[in-house]
Structures are given as structure tokens and as C-alpha cells.
Amino acid sequence: HPLAALAAHPATRRGLAMQSLAMLGGRRRLQQRLPTPVLLMGLGLVALLAWRPRDVPRDVRGSGSGTAFLGAAAIAGETGGEGAQAAPEDPCHALKAEIMGKVWTGVSRWENAAVAGRTIMGFGSQASKLVNRTLAYFDAQVEQRAIGGCAAERAEIEKILKQQLHSVFLLQRSTIEQVLYQNLKKDLLRKMQRKKRELNVKEKLRLLHESMSDYDSQVRELRPAFIENTERDRAEQRLSKLQWGIHELPEAKEMMAKWKMERMRKLGSMRQSKGLAVSLSPGMRLMFRPPGLGNFQVYSRRQVGPPHNLNEVAMGLLNDGDVMDIYNKRASPPLIKFQPTVGIDVSSG
């Protein structure tokens, strides 16, 4: 009986005995709180649980050996038993993983260089050779190890390699396109600045064709043999949009506004310069000649007045007061000498 088996367990008997002692020790308190029939039923239940039948086998009333066997059986059922071994790995899949692990180092290095904005010299030929060598090595290993039915793994290796190398090619192509875009922009603005006008259609098309020639030559070196579309149409469309709309850039607008102001200023000056024009510029010269032998001299000249009609003021100091003035036939020159001046500017248009 399940109840008898539970009662036969040593831990169960010890626990029930301790509970019986606790209940008997507190019998007086229970008699005060509970009626007599309830106490009698409780004592009978304790006696029934503490009873150990003689016909129960020893292994059934042991300490959990049946539970331990059941857990081991469940684990053996999941793993296939202690003697069972894991299914052997597919040799084609193992060979594929081995080869991809060797090849992926170089592909990752190329990818990092392309992401950093650098181009790989001779990438097209190197990528094509990498795919061919990898597939040839795979075929040689399949033949050497006598493995059959690896066509799916070979096709998967070829597909993964070509996809990854195609991505590296597109990154480098994008870098070339961006560099050519900036160079074409600088060439158009430089030519506009040199000619001081907006470029005509012929001049723009010539620069565009030069940029596309550079694109073709650089992409040709980077394109592997298994890639057909180099996205030339996309690059040509972007560069063409730049050369047709170069006059809408802020730098071009600033230059055209500057040229317009210069033309207006030039036209205004040409209208004002027609005929004969005379401009008078008054000035002044002031000279101090204190006593001395002429061994100290200071002279200064400044222009004052508006920019279109400048006046000149000159001041000087010479200590030759003790030297005879031979021009005026005097024993000594005057202390202060003032001389007004007038400058005449004549222009004709």
C-alpha cells in the first residue's frame, strides 16, 4: 500500500515520532482547547502512520533508490545510454568549415580596408584568383579524403565568397565615385573662377567625360571576373547632375554675385570718365630751422582728405640756423618757413 510504504521510510518515522512527542507533551493544553473525540482521532492517525508492516520488501522502503534509478534511466534515454556515441559530423561540412576558416582572414582584412575608405591595388585579379584557388583546394581535398556528395558544400563556398567579395568591390567603387565627385566639383569651380563666368555646355561635358574616363580605368582594376555590373550608370548620373547644376552651389552663387558687382562698378567708372577731368589737391609744407650746424634732420609727409581728392601735408625740422643762407643772401635762414602747394590731376576718357 502506498501509505504503508511512506510510513516505512525512516525519515518519515522519525518525523512522526517527533510530532507525536510534541503532541503528547502538549496534551494537557490540547485538552483544554479541543474536545475529546478530536484528540482520539489524532492519536489513532499517529499510530496508523507509525505502524510498519512486515511484508513490505526492503528495497521498496529504502532511502530513494527507486528515484535515483528512474533519473538515470531518463538521462540514458535522452543521451542514448552510456555506451551510445554522438553521431559523426558530416565530412563535407567539416571540410567546408575548415576551408572557410582559412580563407576568411584575408577577406576580413580586405573588408576592413574598404570600410576605412582605401582601395586595394589589383583587387579584381586577387579576388578572382582567391575564388579559383579555394574551389580547386576543396576539390583536391575531397578527392584526397575520398569523400563523395560534396557538391552542395562546394556551391555554398563559392556563393559566400563571391557575395563577400562583391560587397568589398562595391565599397571601393563607392569610394572612387565620391573622390571623383569632389574632384569634378573643384575643377568646375576653378574653371568658372578663371573665366569669371558660367561655363557653357561644351566645357561642362568635357570635364564630365574626363571624370568618367578616370572612373572606368580605376574600376576596371578593382572588378573581379565574376562581377558584371560595375554601377557605371549610377556614377554617371550623379556626376552629370553635379555638372549641370554647378551654378546652384553656394560657392558658384557667391562668385557670380562678385562678378556682377565688379561689372557694375566697371560700367559706372566708364561712364564717369568720359571727357576731360581736372582735380586740384591743395597742400602745405612747413619747415623749422633752429640754430645748429645741420647735423640733425627730421622729415614727415602725410596724405589727408577724401580718397578721391587727397591733400598732402609735409613737415620738416633741420638745425641749420647757424649756417649762412646763400639762396636768400642772409647771414642766417628764417626760423620757420611755410610754403603752400597745389596738386593738379588731369584725366581724359
C-alpha positions in Angstrom: 0.0 0.0 0.0 1.5 3.5 -0.9 0.6 4.8 2.6 2.4 1.9 4.2 5.5 2.4 2.0 5.6 6.1 3.0 5.2 5.2 6.7 8.0 2.6 6.4 10.6 5.3 5.4 13.0 6.0 8.3 12.8 9.8 7.8 9.0 9.6 7.9 9.1 7.5 11.1 11.5 9.9 12.9 9.4 12.9 11.8 6.2 11.3 13.0 7.7 10.3 16.3 8.9 13.8 17.0 5.4 15.1 16.1 3.8 12.5 18.4 6.0 13.6 21.3 5.2 17.2 20.7 1.5 16.4 20.6 1.7 14.2 23.7 3.8 16.8 25.5 1.1 19.4 24.8 -1.8 17.0 25.5 -2.9 19.0 28.6 -3.1 22.2 26.6 -5.0 20.5 23.8 -7.4 19.0 26.2 -8.2 22.5 27.4 -8.8 23.7 23.8 -10.1 20.7 21.8 -12.9 18.2 22.5 -12.0 14.5 23.4 -13.2 12.9 20.1 -10.8 15.1 18.1 -7.9 14.1 20.3 -8.7 10.4 20.0 -8.9 10.7 16.2 -5.5 12.4 16.1 -3.8 9.7 18.3 -5.3 7.0 16.1 -3.9 8.6 12.9 -0.4 8.8 14.5 -0.5 5.2 15.5 -1.5 4.1 12.0 1.2 6.1 10.4 3.9 4.8 12.8 2.9 1.1 12.1 5.4 -0.7 10.0 4.2 -3.7 8.0 6.4 -6.8 7.9 5.5 -7.8 4.3 7.0 -4.7 2.7 10.2 -5.6 0.9 13.4 -3.9 2.0 14.3 -2.3 -1.4 10.9 -0.6 -1.6 11.2 1.1 1.8 14.9 2.1 1.1 16.1 5.7 1.0 15.2 6.8 -2.5 17.0 4.2 -4.6 14.0 3.8 -6.9 14.0 7.6 -7.6 17.7 7.5 -8.4 17.3 4.7 -10.9 14.4 6.4 -12.6 16.6 9.6 -13.1 19.4 7.6 -14.6 17.1 5.8 -16.9 15.7 9.2 -18.1 19.2 10.5 -18.8 20.2 7.3 -20.6 17.0 7.6 -22.7 18.0 11.2 -23.8 21.6 10.5 -24.5 21.2 7.1 -25.9 22.8 5.3 -22.9 26.4 5.4 -21.6 27.6 3.3 -24.4 25.9 5.4 -27.1 28.1 7.8 -29.1 27.3 11.2 -30.8 26.5 11.0 -34.5 29.7 11.6 -36.5 30.0 15.0 -38.2 29.4 15.3 -41.9 32.9 15.2 -43.6 31.8 17.6 -46.3 30.5 20.1 -43.8 33.7 19.8 -41.7 35.9 20.3 -44.8 33.8 23.4 -45.7 34.2 24.9 -42.2 38.0 24.2 -42.3 38.5 25.9 -45.7 36.3 28.9 -44.8 38.2 29.4 -41.6 41.5 29.7 -43.6 40.1 32.0 -46.3 38.1 34.3 -44.1 41.2 36.0 -42.6 42.2 37.6 -45.9 38.6 38.5 -46.8 38.1 40.3 -43.5 41.4 42.2 -44.0 40.1 43.4 -47.4 36.8 44.3 -45.9 38.3 46.4 -43.2 40.5 48.3 -45.7 37.4 49.0 -47.9 35.3 50.2 -45.0 38.2 52.6 -44.0 37.9 54.2 -47.4 41.0 52.7 -49.0 41.3 50.9 -52.4 43.2 47.7 -52.8 45.6 47.6 -55.6 44.8 44.8 -58.1 41.8 43.7 -56.1 40.0 42.3 -59.2 42.7 39.8 -60.1 43.4 38.8 -56.5 39.7 38.2 -55.7 39.3 36.0 -58.8 42.4 34.0 -58.0 41.2 33.6 -54.4 37.9 32.0 -55.5 39.5 29.7 -58.1 42.2 28.5 -55.7 39.7 27.9 -52.9 37.5 25.8 -55.1 40.4 23.9 -56.5 41.7 23.2 -53.0 38.3 22.0 -52.0 38.1 19.6 -54.9 41.6 18.3 -54.2 40.7 17.6 -50.5 37.5 15.8 -51.5 39.5 13.6 -53.8 42.3 13.0 -51.3 39.9 12.2 -48.4 37.7 10.0 -50.7 34.5 12.0 -49.8 31.5 11.9 -52.0 28.4 14.1 -52.4 30.0 17.5 -51.5 28.6 19.4 -54.4 26.2 21.4 -52.2 29.1 22.5 -49.9 31.2 23.5 -52.8 28.4 25.6 -54.3 27.9 27.2 -50.9 31.5 28.1 -50.5 31.5 29.7 -54.0 28.4 31.6 -53.3 29.6 33.0 -49.9 33.0 34.0 -51.3 31.5 35.8 -54.3 28.9 37.6 -52.2 31.5 38.9 -49.7 34.0 39.9 -52.4 31.2 41.7 -54.3 30.5 43.7 -51.2 34.1 44.7 -50.8 34.2 45.7 -54.5 31.1 47.9 -54.0 32.6 49.7 -51.0 35.7 50.6 -53.1 33.6 51.6 -56.0 31.7 54.0 -53.8 35.0 55.5 -52.5 36.1 56.1 -56.1 32.8 57.7 -57.0 33.0 60.1 -54.0 36.6 61.1 -54.8 35.7 61.8 -58.5 32.6 63.8 -57.4 34.8 66.1 -55.2 37.4 66.5 -57.9 34.8 67.3 -60.6 33.3 69.9 -58.3 36.7 71.6 -57.7 37.5 71.6 -61.4 34.2 73.2 -62.4 34.5 75.9 -59.8 38.2 76.5 -60.6 37.4 76.9 -64.3 34.5 79.3 -63.6 36.8 81.4 -61.4 39.4 81.5 -64.1 37.0 82.5 -66.8 34.9 84.7 -64.5 31.6 83.5 -66.0 29.3 80.4 -66.0 30.6 77.5 -68.1 28.9 76.6 -71.3 27.6 73.1 -72.2 30.7 72.1 -74.1 33.1 72.9 -71.3 31.0 71.0 -68.7 30.7 67.9 -70.9 34.4 67.8 -71.5 35.1 67.8 -67.7 32.4 65.1 -67.2 33.9 62.8 -69.9 37.3 63.1 -68.2 35.8 62.1 -64.8 34.1 59.1 -66.3 37.3 58.0 -68.0 39.0 58.1 -64.7 36.1 56.1 -63.2 36.4 53.4 -65.9 40.1 53.0 -65.5 40.1 52.7 -61.7 37.0 50.4 -61.6 38.5 48.1 -64.3 41.4 47.3 -62.0 39.1 46.6 -59.0 36.4 44.5 -60.7 36.7 40.7 -60.3 35.9 38.5 -63.3 32.7 37.2 -61.8 31.1 40.7 -61.4 29.4 42.1 -64.5 27.6 45.3 -63.2 30.0 48.0 -62.1 27.2 50.5 -61.4 28.6 52.9 -64.0 25.2 54.3 -64.8 24.7 55.4 -61.2 28.1 57.2 -61.1 27.5 58.9 -64.4 24.0 60.0 -63.3 25.4 61.6 -60.1 28.3 63.3 -61.8 26.1 64.6 -64.6 23.7 66.0 -62.1 26.6 67.9 -60.5 28.0 69.4 -63.7 24.5 70.6 -64.9 23.7 72.1 -61.5 27.1 73.6 -60.6 25.7 77.1 -60.8 23.3 76.4 -58.0 26.0 75.6 -55.5 26.7 78.3 -52.8 30.3 78.7 -53.9 29.2 79.4 -57.5 26.5 81.8 -56.5 29.0 83.8 -54.4 31.4 84.0 -57.3 28.6 85.1 -59.8 27.4 87.8 -57.4 31.0 89.1 -57.1 31.4 89.2 -60.8 28.2 91.1 -61.2 29.3 93.8 -58.7 32.6 94.1 -60.5 30.9 94.6 -63.8 28.5 97.2 -62.4 31.5 99.1 -60.8 33.4 99.0 -64.1 30.4 100.3 -66.0 30.0 103.1 -63.5 33.6 104.2 -63.7 33.5 104.1 -67.5 30.5 106.5 -67.6 32.2 108.9 -65.2 35.5 109.0 -67.0 34.1 110.3 -70.3 35.5 113.8 -71.3 38.2 115.9 -69.6 38.5 115.9 -65.8 40.8 118.3 -63.7 41.3 117.8 -60.0 43.1 120.2 -57.7 44.6 119.0 -54.4 45.9 121.8 -52.1 48.7 121.0 -49.7 51.1 122.6 -47.2 54.8 122.4 -46.4 56.2 123.6 -43.0 59.9 123.8 -42.2 61.6 124.6 -38.8 65.2 125.7 -38.8 66.6 126.1 -35.3 70.2 127.1 -34.6 72.8 124.5 -35.3 75.2 123.2 -37.9 72.7 121.0 -39.9 73.6 117.6 -38.3 70.0 116.8 -37.3 67.1 116.4 -39.7 63.5 115.1 -39.4 61.0 114.9 -42.3 57.4 113.6 -42.5 54.8 113.5 -45.2 51.1 112.6 -44.8 48.0 112.5 -47.1 44.7 113.8 -45.7 41.3 114.4 -47.1 38.8 112.2 -49.0 40.1 109.3 -51.2 39.1 110.8 -54.5 40.8 114.2 -53.7 43.8 113.7 -51.3 45.8 116.6 -49.9 49.4 116.4 -48.9 50.9 117.9 -45.7 54.7 117.8 -45.2 56.6 118.9 -42.1 60.4 119.1 -41.5 63.0 120.0 -39.0 66.6 121.0 -39.8 69.0 122.6 -37.3 71.0 124.8 -39.7 70.2 128.2 -38.1 73.9 129.0 -37.8 74.7 128.3 -41.4 74.6 131.2 -44.0 71.5 131.2 -46.3 73.2 131.6 -49.7 69.9 131.4 -51.6 68.4 134.5 -49.8 71.8 136.1 -49.2 71.4 136.3 -45.5 73.7 135.5 -42.6 71.1 133.0 -41.1 67.9 131.4 -42.5 64.5 132.1 -41.1 63.4 130.0 -38.1 60.0 129.0 -39.6 59.3 128.6 -43.3 55.8 128.0 -44.6 55.0 127.1 -48.2 51.5 126.3 -49.7 51.2 123.7 -52.5 48.6 122.7 -55.1 48.4 119.4 -56.9 46.8 119.2 -60.3 45.3 115.9 -61.6 44.2 115.9 -65.2 42.4 112.8 -66.8 40.5 112.3 -70.0 38.2 109.4 -71.1 
